[in-house]
């Protein structure tokens, strides 16, 4: 089996510390040609390039993309691991998320080099980045999750205010998937607050 990990919105692949054997995909750049639908096509292409069955994991937007790709490539997906997943409408105001990002930079939770890469990607195509963010915030995969015919597991974080516990539990219930919760620092970016817990979750 081939384990693939899909990053969240704007996150470079280098941000995620995964166990040996995992491949973290580098998401396409923001541009007018990469809507949510385009990114699903990109992920399906990444699956098609690899032989055998795929274990597909993703964080936030990456988890939502994993669900959508699993519908397109159901015969190729062994199981899904949805980490703090998007996929239901998000209620947290954008300004609050920006404030959290600033705090993560000040406290060095978000590594400087990765932050520079993420900000440069947004600066290169700010309108496209904003449009994708709006698509993700409004996304409602209720019916797709109910129809999911692939084994899945959902992991939420107790301190996450973007995809909070109730949100993650709802996604797990819709997908008929077991739910696991971590209580570590970092909120939505808990994998940076406790890389060992993140690696253990993937293992």
QUINORTA-V433102 format. One record per pair of residues at least 24 apart in sequence whose C-alpha atoms are under 10 Angstrom apart, sorted by the first residue. I is the first residue (numbers start at 1). J is the second residue. Records with the same first field share a line. If there is no record, write none. Layout:
I->J / J
//
This chain:
1->50 / 51 / 52 / 53 / 54 / 55 / 76 / 77 / 78
2->47 / 50 / 51 / 52 / 53 / 54 / 55 / 56 / 77 / 78
3->53 / 54 / 55 / 56 / 57 / 77 / 78 / 79 / 80 / 202
4->46 / 47 / 54 / 55 / 56 / 57 / 58 / 66 / 80
5->55 / 56 / 57 / 58 / 59 / 62 / 63 / 66 / 80 / 81 / 82 / 202
6->43 / 56 / 57 / 58 / 59 / 60 / 61 / 62 / 63 / 64 / 65 / 66 / 82
7->57 / 58 / 59 / 60 / 61 / 62 / 63 / 65
8->58 / 59 / 60 / 61 / 62 / 63 / 64 / 65 / 83 / 84 / 85 / 86 / 189
9->59 / 60 / 61 / 62 / 118 / 129 / 132 / 133 / 136
10->61 / 115 / 117 / 118 / 119 / 120 / 121 / 122 / 129 / 132 / 133
11->59 / 61 / 62 / 114 / 115 / 117 / 118 / 119 / 121
12->113 / 114 / 115 / 116 / 117 / 118 / 121
13->114
14->111 / 113 / 114 / 117
15->110 / 111 / 113 / 114 / 115 / 117 / 118 / 191 / 192
16->59 / 114 / 189 / 191 / 192 / 195 / 198 / 199
17->191 / 192 / 195 / 196 / 198 / 199
18->191 / 195 / 196 / 198 / 199 / 200 / 201 / 202 / 203
19->196 / 198 / 199 / 200 / 201 / 202 / 203
20->199 / 203
21->203
22->55 / 56 / 57 / 202 / 203
24->57 / 58
25->58 / 62
27->62
28->121
29->121 / 122 / 124 / 125 / 128 / 129
30->121 / 122 / 123 / 124 / 125 / 126 / 127 / 128 / 129 / 130 / 131 / 132
31->121 / 122 / 124 / 125 / 126 / 127 / 128 / 129 / 131 / 132
32->125 / 127 / 128 / 129 / 131 / 132
33->128
34->128 / 129 / 131 / 132
35->128 / 129 / 131 / 132 / 133 / 135 / 136
36->61 / 64 / 65 / 68 / 131 / 132 / 133 / 135 / 136 / 139
37->65 / 68 / 132 / 135
39->65 / 68 / 69 / 132
40->64 / 65 / 66 / 67 / 68 / 69 / 70 / 72
41->65 / 68 / 69 / 72
42->69
43->68 / 69 / 70 / 73
44->68 / 69 / 70 / 71 / 72 / 73
45->69 / 73
47->73 / 76 / 77
48->73 / 76
50->76
51->76
52->76 / 77 / 78
53->77 / 78 / 79
54->78 / 79 / 80
55->79 / 80 / 81 / 152
56->80 / 81 / 82 / 152
57->81 / 82 / 83 / 152 / 153 / 154 / 202
58->82 / 83 / 84 / 85 / 86
59->83 / 84 / 85 / 86 / 155 / 188 / 189 / 191
60->84 / 85 / 86 / 87 / 136 / 162 / 163 / 188 / 189
61->85 / 86 / 87 / 132 / 133 / 136 / 137 / 139
62->86 / 87
63->87 / 154
64->88 / 136 / 139 / 140 / 141 / 145
65->136
67->141 / 144 / 145 / 148 / 150 / 152 / 175
68->141 / 144 / 145 / 148
70->144 / 148 / 149 / 150
71->144 / 145 / 147 / 148 / 149 / 150
74->148 / 149 / 150
75->149 / 150
76->150
77->149 / 150 / 151
78->150 / 151 / 152
79->149 / 150 / 151 / 152 / 153
80->150 / 151 / 152 / 153 / 154 / 177
81->151 / 152 / 153 / 154 / 155 / 177 / 201 / 202
82->152 / 153 / 154 / 155 / 156 / 168 / 171 / 172 / 177 / 179
83->153 / 154 / 155 / 156 / 157 / 163 / 168 / 180 / 181 / 188 / 190 / 191 / 198 / 201 / 202
84->154 / 155 / 156 / 157 / 160 / 162 / 163 / 164 / 165 / 167 / 168 / 169 / 171 / 181 / 187 / 188 / 189 / 190
85->154 / 155 / 156 / 162 / 163 / 164 / 167 / 168 / 171 / 172 / 188
86->136 / 137 / 138 / 139 / 140 / 141 / 162 / 163 / 167 / 168 / 171
87->136 / 137 / 138 / 139 / 140 / 141 / 142 / 144 / 145 / 163 / 167 / 168 / 171
88->136 / 137 / 138 / 139 / 140 / 141 / 142 / 163 / 167 / 168 / 170 / 171
89->135 / 136 / 137 / 138 / 139 / 140 / 141 / 142 / 163 / 167
90->134 / 136 / 137 / 138 / 139 / 140 / 161 / 162 / 163 / 164 / 167
91->137 / 138 / 161 / 162 / 163 / 164
92->137 / 161 / 162 / 163 / 164
93->137 / 162
94->133 / 134 / 137 / 162
96->161 / 162
97->161 / 162 / 188
100->161 / 186 / 187 / 188 / 189
101->189
104->186 / 189 / 192 / 193
108->192
109->185 / 186 / 189 / 190 / 191 / 192 / 193 / 194
110->186 / 189 / 192 / 193
111->192
137->162
141->171 / 174
142->170 / 171 / 174 / 175
143->174 / 175
144->174 / 175
145->171 / 172 / 173 / 174 / 175 / 176 / 177
146->171 / 172 / 173 / 174 / 175 / 176
147->174 / 175 / 176
148->174 / 175 / 176 / 177
149->175 / 176
150->175 / 176 / 177
151->175 / 176 / 177 / 178
152->176 / 177 / 178 / 179
153->177 / 178 / 179 / 180
154->178 / 179 / 180 / 181
155->179 / 180 / 181 / 182 / 198 / 201
156->180 / 181 / 182 / 183 / 187 / 188 / 190
157->181 / 182 / 183 / 184 / 185 / 186 / 187 / 188 / 189 / 190 / 191
158->182 / 183 / 184 / 185 / 186 / 187 / 188 / 190
159->183 / 184 / 185 / 186 / 187 / 188 / 189 / 190
160->184 / 185 / 186 / 187 / 188 / 189 / 190
161->187 / 188
162->187 / 188 / 189
163->187 / 188
164->188
//
